[in-house]
Amino acid sequence: MKLIQHYVDTVASYLSSEQRDDISAELYSSLSEQYEEQCEDQTQLEDLSYQEAFLQTLEHPLKAASHYSEHQYLIGPNVFPAYWHVLKTAAYVFFALFLVLLVVDIVTTSKVVDHIADLFPGFFSGMLMVFALVTAVFVAIERTGQKLKWFDEWEPSSLVGSELIQSRSSTVFNLVSELVVLIWWNDLASFTDWLSKYSGVGLELTPQWQAMTVVINLLLITGILWYSYRLVQVRWTKKGVLFESLLNLVWIILLLTAILGTPMFVIPEDFSLVAHFDQAAEWMARTIQVSLGIIVAILGWETFELFKKYQKCR
Amino acid sequence: MDEQTIYEKMRLELRRGVLVLAVLSQLQQEHYGYSLRKNLADKGVDIDEGTLYPLIRRLEKQGLLQSEWRQDDKRKKRFYQLSEAGEQMLERLQKEWFEVSSTLSSLLKGA
């Protein structure tokens, strides 16, 4: 029964060395008895085509061997929810770190497009590394039978409603927005060239706002650090709500000052000879005012939402 | 997933739960793997090799079965039988099964 022996040998090759001899002896004994029962005479018994037909009714050797393995998975259903949660958090944190590194790189080299292109392969390999590390840790937890304390040590009083669970996508959006503004504010990526190309008019900061450079930078960096911290937080706390509301209020005051009081931008005098200068300048001033107004409205709405959250926080 | 596939999946899950009890009940008498499989099939419990052999190995590892290799009909075979712990386990599981069965019967009749 050559082919049956081959089948058993193949199954055995997928088994651990401790199991191999025992299981293959038992499997061969069982399969050969079954095969003998099906054969009518000695000729059929040695006929390879009969053996082949018999083996075709069995599972693939790898699948047959897999039934003997105790662990059929890398991460089982008991550990998987924690694994998924940690993996998502780690990915978000890595993304935030990548953005911060990107800004630092841009600030120190001032070559935006080249460096973004250079950093992207690193981003994907970094993400793969995060995935591999988190998976390896959880595979070790699964294999060693370690219990996750989270599941055993929890308090019903610490649970909060869905309205107090932080949205990571909105945090990432805020983080990216602050980084873009930081880059733009420090003149590392300029929109004025684009504006002057299409409108014929350039823009520059008014002296009053130029004096605010350090304050605005500090506000933006505080915002970036805050949103990076928020990525690892699951729920809103009273202190967190207060801090973010305060940040929003400072921004609202600054932007309202720019809309109603001291303008943020001025058109340099060199452009006064451009055709339709007055119309272009008016259009630009209105566009800036409307854009800042929209940002104020969004910040106001966010602060109102934070106020509602504050009332719900314990 | 169509209705038949869902039914097959649920039927399999339902039967899988009682396989241990079926195997333990038949191993009050000595059997080797293939004879146990045939015995179960004759009584209406079809179980493939891929499920039966790993199951009896697991039960042996848990100390519920004892086994020995013997020559029988010109072939070396591994014979299994309930150990003392296996007999006690069978008794407890049997009791549990009758309770579950009676509860389910009344539930299903009530439905």
Interface residues (C-beta under 8 A of the other chain):
Chain A: I23 A25 E26 L27 S29 S30 S32 E33 Q34 L58 E59 K63 A64 H67 Y68
Chain B: Y32 G33 Y34 R37 D48 E49 G50 T51 Y53 P54 R57 W69 R75 K76 K77 R78
